Amino acid sequence: MAIQVATVARRFQYNGMTLPDIPGLSVDAVRDVYAAQYPELTSAEIVSGDIVRGRQDITFRRAVGTKG
């Protein structure tokens, strides 16, 4: 039995938008890159979904809390 290596496509979701993947970066690094455009991502929670048919959905959820 041979081991097969398959690549997993990542799809990033935030606030109803699909953000393109940035190959070669970790999920945290991708969040940091998009935080330049969406500052609320700096404190967002990362929710990784299961891998289905070679694709993994990763969702950035805004942190819920009070200011001050």
Gaussian input, Z-matrix of N, CA and C with variables (Angstrom, degrees):
# hf/3-21g

backbone

0 1
 N
 C     1     B1
 C     2     B2     1     A1
 N     3     B3     2     A2     1     D1
 C     4     B4     3     A3     2     D2
 C     5     B5     4     A4     3     D3
 N     6     B6     5     A5     4     D4
 C     7     B7     6     A6     5     D5
 C     8     B8     7     A7     6     D6
 N     9     B9     8     A8     7     D7
 C    10    B10     9     A9     8     D8
 C    11    B11    10    A10     9     D9
 N    12    B12    11    A11    10    D10
 C    13    B13    12    A12    11    D11
 C    14    B14    13    A13    12    D12
 N    15    B15    14    A14    13    D13
 C    16    B16    15    A15    14    D14
 C    17    B17    16    A16    15    D15
 N    18    B18    17    A17    16    D16
 C    19    B19    18    A18    17    D17
 C    20    B20    19    A19    18    D18
 N    21    B21    20    A20    19    D19
 C    22    B22    21    A21    20    D20
 C    23    B23    22    A22    21    D21
 N    24    B24    23    A23    22    D22
 C    25    B25    24    A24    23    D23
 C    26    B26    25    A25    24    D24
 N    27    B27    26    A26    25    D25
 C    28    B28    27    A27    26    D26
 C    29    B29    28    A28    27    D27
 N    30    B30    29    A29    28    D28
 C    31    B31    30    A30    29    D29
 C    32    B32    31    A31    30    D30
 N    33    B33    32    A32    31    D31
 C    34    B34    33    A33    32    D32
 C    35    B35    34    A34    33    D33
 N    36    B36    35    A35    34    D34
 C    37    B37    36    A36    35    D35
 C    38    B38    37    A37    36    D36
 N    39    B39    38    A38    37    D37
 C    40    B40    39    A39    38    D38
 C    41    B41    40    A40    39    D39
 N    42    B42    41    A41    40    D40
 C    43    B43    42    A42    41    D41
 C    44    B44    43    A43    42    D42
 N    45    B45    44    A44    43    D43
 C    46    B46    45    A45    44    D44
 C    47    B47    46    A46    45    D45
 N    48    B48    47    A47    46    D46
 C    49    B49    48    A48    47    D47
 C    50    B50    49    A49    48    D48
 N    51    B51    50    A50    49    D49
 C    52    B52    51    A51    50    D50
 C    53    B53    52    A52    51    D51
 N    54    B54    53    A53    52    D52
 C    55    B55    54    A54    53    D53
 C    56    B56    55    A55    54    D54
 N    57    B57    56    A56    55    D55
 C    58    B58    57    A57    56    D56
 C    59    B59    58    A58    57    D57
 N    60    B60    59    A59    58    D58
 C    61    B61    60    A60    59    D59
 C    62    B62    61    A61    60    D60
 N    63    B63    62    A62    61    D61
 C    64    B64    63    A63    62    D62
 C    65    B65    64    A64    63    D63
 N    66    B66    65    A65    64    D64
 C    67    B67    66    A66    65    D65
 C    68    B68    67    A67    66    D66
 N    69    B69    68    A68    67    D67
 C    70    B70    69    A69    68    D68
 C    71    B71    70    A70    69    D69
 N    72    B72    71    A71    70    D70
 C    73    B73    72    A72    71    D71
 C    74    B74    73    A73    72    D72
 N    75    B75    74    A74    73    D73
 C    76    B76    75    A75    74    D74
 C    77    B77    76    A76    75    D75
 N    78    B78    77    A77    76    D76
 C    79    B79    78    A78    77    D77
 C    80    B80    79    A79    78    D78
 N    81    B81    80    A80    79    D79
 C    82    B82    81    A81    80    D80
 C    83    B83    82    A82    81    D81
 N    84    B84    83    A83    82    D82
 C    85    B85    84    A84    83    D83
 C    86    B86    85    A85    84    D84
 N    87    B87    86    A86    85    D85
 C    88    B88    87    A87    86    D86
 C    89    B89    88    A88    87    D87
 N    90    B90    89    A89    88    D88
 C    91    B91    90    A90    89    D89
 C    92    B92    91    A91    90    D90
 N    93    B93    92    A92    91    D91
 C    94    B94    93    A93    92    D92
 C    95    B95    94    A94    93    D93
 N    96    B96    95    A95    94    D94
 C    97    B97    96    A96    95    D95
 C    98    B98    97    A97    96    D96
 N    99    B99    98    A98    97    D97
 C   100   B100    99    A99    98    D98
 C   101   B101   100   A100    99    D99
 N   102   B102   101   A101   100   D100
 C   103   B103   102   A102   101   D101
 C   104   B104   103   A103   102   D102
 N   105   B105   104   A104   103   D103
 C   106   B106   105   A105   104   D104
 C   107   B107   106   A106   105   D105
 N   108   B108   107   A107   106   D106
 C   109   B109   108   A108   107   D107
 C   110   B110   109   A109   108   D108
 N   111   B111   110   A110   109   D109
 C   112   B112   111   A111   110   D110
 C   113   B113   112   A112   111   D111
 N   114   B114   113   A113   112   D112
 C   115   B115   114   A114   113   D113
 C   116   B116   115   A115   114   D114
 N   117   B117   116   A116   115   D115
 C   118   B118   117   A117   116   D116
 C   119   B119   118   A118   117   D117
 N   120   B120   119   A119   118   D118
 C   121   B121   120   A120   119   D119
 C   122   B122   121   A121   120   D120
 N   123   B123   122   A122   121   D121
 C   124   B124   123   A123   122   D122
 C   125   B125   124   A124   123   D123
 N   126   B126   125   A125   124   D124
 C   127   B127   126   A126   125   D125
 C   128   B128   127   A127   126   D126
 N   129   B129   128   A128   127   D127
 C   130   B130   129   A129   128   D128
 C   131   B131   130   A130   129   D129
 N   132   B132   131   A131   130   D130
 C   133   B133   132   A132   131   D131
 C   134   B134   133   A133   132   D132
 N   135   B135   134   A134   133   D133
 C   136   B136   135   A135   134   D134
 C   137   B137   136   A136   135   D135
 N   138   B138   137   A137   136   D136
 C   139   B139   138   A138   137   D137
 C   140   B140   139   A139   138   D138
 N   141   B141   140   A140   139   D139
 C   142   B142   141   A141   140   D140
 C   143   B143   142   A142   141   D141
 N   144   B144   143   A143   142   D142
 C   145   B145   144   A144   143   D143
 C   146   B146   145   A145   144   D144
 N   147   B147   146   A146   145   D145
 C   148   B148   147   A147   146   D146
 C   149   B149   148   A148   147   D147
 N   150   B150   149   A149   148   D148
 C   151   B151   150   A150   149   D149
 C   152   B152   151   A151   150   D150
 N   153   B153   152   A152   151   D151
 C   154   B154   153   A153   152   D152
 C   155   B155   154   A154   153   D153
 N   156   B156   155   A155   154   D154
 C   157   B157   156   A156   155   D155
 C   158   B158   157   A157   156   D156
 N   159   B159   158   A158   157   D157
 C   160   B160   159   A159   158   D158
 C   161   B161   160   A160   159   D159
 N   162   B162   161   A161   160   D160
 C   163   B163   162   A162   161   D161
 C   164   B164   163   A163   162   D162
 N   165   B165   164   A164   163   D163
 C   166   B166   165   A165   164   D164
 C   167   B167   166   A166   165   D165
 N   168   B168   167   A167   166   D166
 C   169   B169   168   A168   167   D167
 C   170   B170   169   A169   168   D168
 N   171   B171   170   A170   169   D169
 C   172   B172   171   A171   170   D170
 C   173   B173   172   A172   171   D171
 N   174   B174   173   A173   172   D172
 C   175   B175   174   A174   173   D173
 C   176   B176   175   A175   174   D174
 N   177   B177   176   A176   175   D175
 C   178   B178   177   A177   176   D176
 C   179   B179   178   A178   177   D177
 N   180   B180   179   A179   178   D178
 C   181   B181   180   A180   179   D179
 C   182   B182   181   A181   180   D180
 N   183   B183   182   A182   181   D181
 C   184   B184   183   A183   182   D182
 C   185   B185   184   A184   183   D183
 N   186   B186   185   A185   184   D184
 C   187   B187   186   A186   185   D185
 C   188   B188   187   A187   186   D186
 N   189   B189   188   A188   187   D187
 C   190   B190   189   A189   188   D188
 C   191   B191   190   A190   189   D189
 N   192   B192   191   A191   190   D190
 C   193   B193   192   A192   191   D191
 C   194   B194   193   A193   192   D192
 N   195   B195   194   A194   193   D193
 C   196   B196   195   A195   194   D194
 C   197   B197   196   A196   195   D195
 N   198   B198   197   A197   196   D196
 C   199   B199   198   A198   197   D197
 C   200   B200   199   A199   198   D198
 N   201   B201   200   A200   199   D199
 C   202   B202   201   A201   200   D200
 C   203   B203   202   A202   201   D201

   B1=1.4527
   B2=1.5269
   B3=1.3042
   B4=1.4638
   B5=1.5232
   B6=1.3014
   B7=1.4616
   B8=1.5241
   B9=1.3196
   B10=1.4547
   B11=1.5242
   B12=1.3099
   B13=1.4546
   B14=1.5185
   B15=1.3209
   B16=1.4646
   B17=1.5206
   B18=1.3133
   B19=1.4537
   B20=1.5227
   B21=1.3020
   B22=1.4570
   B23=1.5236
   B24=1.3094
   B25=1.4630
   B26=1.5252
   B27=1.3185
   B28=1.4623
   B29=1.5153
   B30=1.3382
   B31=1.4634
   B32=1.5184
   B33=1.3169
   B34=1.4551
   B35=1.5241
   B36=1.3214
   B37=1.4634
   B38=1.5231
   B39=1.3266
   B40=1.4559
   B41=1.5170
   B42=1.3164
   B43=1.4631
   B44=1.5351
   B45=1.3330
   B46=1.4551
   B47=1.5123
   B48=1.3196
   B49=1.4580
   B50=1.5246
   B51=1.3266
   B52=1.4542
   B53=1.5188
   B54=1.3303
   B55=1.4641
   B56=1.5213
   B57=1.3329
   B58=1.4631
   B59=1.5267
   B60=1.3171
   B61=1.4520
   B62=1.5291
   B63=1.3155
   B64=1.4576
   B65=1.5181
   B66=1.3439
   B67=1.4668
   B68=1.5243
   B69=1.3150
   B70=1.4555
   B71=1.5151
   B72=1.3235
   B73=1.4624
   B74=1.5189
   B75=1.3195
   B76=1.4578
   B77=1.5292
   B78=1.3148
   B79=1.4637
   B80=1.5199
   B81=1.3325
   B82=1.4670
   B83=1.5278
   B84=1.3235
   B85=1.4610
   B86=1.5248
   B87=1.3388
   B88=1.4679
   B89=1.5240
   B90=1.3307
   B91=1.4713
   B92=1.5210
   B93=1.3307
   B94=1.4618
   B95=1.5261
   B96=1.3203
   B97=1.4691
   B98=1.5279
   B99=1.3314
   B100=1.4674
   B101=1.5278
   B102=1.3188
   B103=1.4655
   B104=1.5244
   B105=1.3236
   B106=1.4607
   B107=1.5266
   B108=1.3312
   B109=1.4575
   B110=1.5253
   B111=1.3205
   B112=1.4671
   B113=1.5267
   B114=1.3305
   B115=1.4707
   B116=1.5244
   B117=1.3314
   B118=1.4580
   B119=1.5288
   B120=1.3190
   B121=1.4618
   B122=1.5207
   B123=1.3215
   B124=1.4659
   B125=1.5212
   B126=1.3252
   B127=1.4640
   B128=1.5322
   B129=1.3226
   B130=1.4648
   B131=1.5298
   B132=1.3133
   B133=1.4575
   B134=1.5321
   B135=1.3288
   B136=1.4585
   B137=1.5220
   B138=1.3312
   B139=1.4641
   B140=1.5236
   B141=1.3324
   B142=1.4574
   B143=1.5180
   B144=1.3215
   B145=1.4589
   B146=1.5135
   B147=1.2966
   B148=1.4593
   B149=1.5205
   B150=1.3206
   B151=1.4576
   B152=1.5286
   B153=1.3246
   B154=1.4623
   B155=1.5207
   B156=1.3199
   B157=1.4664
   B158=1.5253
   B159=1.3150
   B160=1.4586
   B161=1.5142
   B162=1.3445
   B163=1.4643
   B164=1.5118
   B165=1.3270
   B166=1.4579
   B167=1.5207
   B168=1.3228
   B169=1.4598
   B170=1.5200
   B171=1.3147
   B172=1.4609
   B173=1.5228
   B174=1.3280
   B175=1.4585
   B176=1.5168
   B177=1.3120
   B178=1.4546
   B179=1.5235
   B180=1.3243
   B181=1.4740
   B182=1.5206
   B183=1.3144
   B184=1.4559
   B185=1.5201
   B186=1.3124
   B187=1.4522
   B188=1.5258
   B189=1.3119
   B190=1.4600
   B191=1.5139
   B192=1.2972
   B193=1.4553
   B194=1.5145
   B195=1.3147
   B196=1.4536
   B197=1.5244
   B198=1.3037
   B199=1.4576
   B200=1.5169
   B201=1.3138
   B202=1.4472
   B203=1.4098
   A1=108.76
   A2=116.55
   A3=121.66
   A4=109.78
   A5=114.69
   A6=120.77
   A7=108.19
   A8=115.73
   A9=120.44
   A10=109.58
   A11=115.54
   A12=121.45
   A13=107.73
   A14=115.17
   A15=119.91
   A16=108.83
   A17=116.11
   A18=119.62
   A19=109.25
   A20=115.26
   A21=121.78
   A22=108.17
   A23=116.11
   A24=120.49
   A25=108.30
   A26=116.62
   A27=120.57
   A28=109.07
   A29=115.57
   A30=121.09
   A31=107.23
   A32=115.86
   A33=121.71
   A34=109.67
   A35=115.83
   A36=122.55
   A37=108.52
   A38=115.53
   A39=120.25
   A40=109.10
   A41=116.51
   A42=122.56
   A43=112.07
   A44=117.05
   A45=121.84
   A46=114.51
   A47=118.08
   A48=122.18
   A49=109.67
   A50=115.75
   A51=121.46
   A52=107.38
   A53=115.44
   A54=120.83
   A55=108.88
   A56=118.51
   A57=120.36
   A58=111.96
   A59=114.57
   A60=120.94
   A61=109.37
   A62=115.90
   A63=121.88
   A64=105.82
   A65=117.42
   A66=120.66
   A67=111.94
   A68=114.58
   A69=120.29
   A70=113.93
   A71=118.55
   A72=121.65
   A73=110.14
   A74=115.48
   A75=120.46
   A76=108.96
   A77=116.07
   A78=120.40
   A79=110.29
   A80=117.75
   A81=121.04
   A82=111.15
   A83=116.97
   A84=120.59
   A85=111.02
   A86=117.43
   A87=120.71
   A88=109.29
   A89=116.89
   A90=120.39
   A91=110.11
   A92=117.76
   A93=120.77
   A94=111.79
   A95=117.34
   A96=120.68
   A97=110.28
   A98=116.64
   A99=120.03
   A100=112.45
   A101=117.62
   A102=120.45
   A103=111.30
   A104=117.94
   A105=120.35
   A106=110.63
   A107=116.99
   A108=121.54
   A109=111.64
   A110=116.86
   A111=123.18
   A112=108.31
   A113=118.43
   A114=121.70
   A115=114.48
   A116=117.99
   A117=120.13
   A118=112.20
   A119=118.03
   A120=121.06
   A121=112.83
   A122=117.91
   A123=119.58
   A124=111.83
   A125=116.97
   A126=119.99
   A127=111.66
   A128=117.21
   A129=120.70
   A130=110.87
   A131=114.30
   A132=121.98
   A133=108.00
   A134=116.21
   A135=121.33
   A136=107.78
   A137=115.99
   A138=121.45
   A139=107.57
   A140=116.28
   A141=121.56
   A142=109.72
   A143=115.68
   A144=120.99
   A145=111.14
   A146=115.65
   A147=121.10
   A148=109.91
   A149=115.39
   A150=120.96
   A151=107.58
   A152=115.75
   A153=122.27
   A154=108.11
   A155=115.70
   A156=122.39
   A157=112.36
   A158=116.66
   A159=121.17
   A160=115.60
   A161=117.76
   A162=120.30
   A163=109.99
   A164=115.33
   A165=121.71
   A166=108.85
   A167=116.04
   A168=121.19
   A169=109.05
   A170=116.09
   A171=122.50
   A172=106.90
   A173=115.60
   A174=120.89
   A175=110.19
   A176=115.70
   A177=121.79
   A178=106.89
   A179=116.92
   A180=121.29
   A181=109.47
   A182=114.44
   A183=119.59
   A184=110.11
   A185=115.93
   A186=120.94
   A187=108.77
   A188=115.61
   A189=120.58
   A190=107.59
   A191=116.42
   A192=120.67
   A193=110.23
   A194=114.87
   A195=119.66
   A196=109.26
   A197=114.99
   A198=119.39
   A199=109.38
   A200=113.88
   A201=118.16
   A202=113.27
   D1=122.95
   D2=-178.93
   D3=-95.00
   D4=147.26
   D5=177.12
   D6=-88.82
   D7=132.21
   D8=177.93
   D9=-108.54
   D10=137.77
   D11=177.23
   D12=-104.06
   D13=125.18
   D14=179.66
   D15=-123.71
   D16=141.76
   D17=176.76
   D18=-82.35
   D19=148.89
   D20=179.18
   D21=-111.89
   D22=122.30
   D23=176.32
   D24=-79.30
   D25=137.40
   D26=178.77
   D27=-108.78
   D28=140.83
   D29=175.63
   D30=-126.58
   D31=121.60
   D32=-177.34
   D33=-98.05
   D34=133.09
   D35=-179.73
   D36=-119.25
   D37=137.10
   D38=174.57
   D39=-152.21
   D40=123.22
   D41=173.58
   D42=52.63
   D43=41.06
   D44=179.09
   D45=81.33
   D46=1.98
   D47=-179.68
   D48=-107.64
   D49=150.51
   D50=172.42
   D51=-102.36
   D52=121.71
   D53=-179.88
   D54=-101.55
   D55=135.74
   D56=-179.26
   D57=-64.61
   D58=148.25
   D59=176.74
   D60=-72.90
   D61=151.63
   D62=173.98
   D63=-116.80
   D64=98.30
   D65=-175.72
   D66=-59.07
   D67=143.92
   D68=177.07
   D69=91.77
   D70=-9.60
   D71=179.75
   D72=-107.15
   D73=148.87
   D74=174.78
   D75=-71.59
   D76=167.88
   D77=179.64
   D78=-61.79
   D79=-40.27
   D80=178.13
   D81=-63.45
   D82=-39.64
   D83=179.99
   D84=-68.08
   D85=-37.26
   D86=176.88
   D87=-63.56
   D88=-42.66
   D89=178.05
   D90=-60.83
   D91=-41.78
   D92=-179.80
   D93=-64.52
   D94=-36.77
   D95=178.19
   D96=-64.86
   D97=-45.91
   D98=-179.23
   D99=-73.73
   D100=-17.43
   D101=177.93
   D102=-66.79
   D103=-21.10
   D104=175.44
   D105=-65.13
   D106=-32.74
   D107=179.65
   D108=-93.56
   D109=-33.33
   D110=-179.98
   D111=-123.76
   D112=88.01
   D113=-172.93
   D114=-58.03
   D115=-26.40
   D116=-179.39
   D117=-67.68
   D118=-11.33
   D119=177.72
   D120=-71.70
   D121=-17.95
   D122=-178.91
   D123=-60.65
   D124=-28.86
   D125=179.18
   D126=-113.39
   D127=15.35
   D128=-176.88
   D129=-76.46
   D130=149.74
   D131=175.95
   D132=-85.54
   D133=142.08
   D134=178.28
   D135=-102.42
   D136=122.06
   D137=179.39
   D138=-116.92
   D139=113.37
   D140=-179.67
   D141=-96.55
   D142=128.15
   D143=177.93
   D144=-87.97
   D145=176.82
   D146=177.59
   D147=-72.14
   D148=159.29
   D149=176.30
   D150=-86.16
   D151=118.36
   D152=-179.30
   D153=-124.69
   D154=121.26
   D155=178.97
   D156=52.03
   D157=42.36
   D158=175.37
   D159=79.64
   D160=11.59
   D161=179.00
   D162=-132.66
   D163=139.30
   D164=177.39
   D165=-117.27
   D166=126.21
   D167=176.33
   D168=-90.34
   D169=128.13
   D170=179.35
   D171=-121.42
   D172=124.83
   D173=-176.01
   D174=-113.12
   D175=134.54
   D176=172.73
   D177=-96.85
   D178=119.78
   D179=178.78
   D180=-109.21
   D181=129.91
   D182=179.15
   D183=-63.96
   D184=141.86
   D185=177.38
   D186=-72.01
   D187=134.03
   D188=179.28
   D189=-101.90
   D190=129.02
   D191=-178.96
   D192=-178.12
   D193=-177.29
   D194=179.68
   D195=-108.55
   D196=152.55
   D197=176.44
   D198=-82.86
   D199=152.41
   D200=172.29
   D201=96.44

